[in-house]
Amino acid sequence: MSFVSYFPGRGTVRETAYLEGRTEGEAKGILSVLEVRGIPVTDSVRERITSCSDLDRMDTWLERSRTVERAEDLFDEEGTAAKPIS
């Protein structure tokens, strides 16, 4: 799935800055959820999250961050986050 932007000034430095800000915000959100849940985050996991520029992938990780047992499980393609919430 590709990102379609309706941002004024598409393809400009402004749009790039906007998208970078969005990915930065997503990364902070993922890390925050893990922190609040008391899940330790290794430096390698933190780096993988903060260096990602794929918003769709980050949305998936954000959803998974609510239910994973370990931070590394965010990247599990099987989606361990699919466990029902009790």
N, C-alpha and C positions, 0 to 999 in steps of 0.2 A: 504494500500500500504506500503510495507516495503522498507527500504533503502538498496540498494546493493552498497557496497563499492568496488572500485577497487584501493583503497589506498594501496600503498606499505606498507607491514607490517600489513595487516588486522588483527584485533583482538588484537592489541598491545596497549600499553600505548600511542604510537604516534597517532594511529587512534583515540583513545578516546579524546586526546587533540585536534586533528584536528576537530572532530565533535563538541566538546565543543566550540571551537573558532567560528565555523560556526553558532551555535545557538546564541552565544553572539553577533555576527555580525548581524544576522537577528533581534534580539531583539532591537539592537541599531537602525537599519533601520526603524523598525516599530515605535519606539518612536520618531525618528527624523521626519518622515513623519507627525505624529500627531502634533508634536511641530510646524513644519513649517506651517501647516494648522490652527494653533491656537486652537487646540482641547485640553482641559484640560485632564490630566491623573491623576487619583486618585492613591494613594499608592497601593490599592488592584489590580488595573489594571496593574500597573507597575510590581508588584510582579508576577502576573500571566504570563505576557509576559516574564520577565527575568528568570523565573524558568522553563519555558517550554523546553523540550528537543526533541520534535517531529518536525522535519524539515518540514514535509508536512503541519502540522497545522500552523506552523509559516509562511510558504509561503502563505497560505490562508489568514492569518491575515495581512501580508504585502500587499497583493492585496486589501483587504478590507480597509486598512488604508487610501487608496487614496480617498475613497468615503463616508465613514461613517460620521454621524453627531455627534456621541458621541463615546468616546473610548470604552465604554461598548458594543457597537454594533459590535465590532470585533468578539465577542464570540457568536453572534447570529447565530444559526445553519441555519436559514432561509436565511442568507446572505443578509443583508440589503444593502450590497455593490453592489448588482446586479442592482441597479438603474442606468439608462443610464446617462452618463456624458453630460451635456448640453454645 
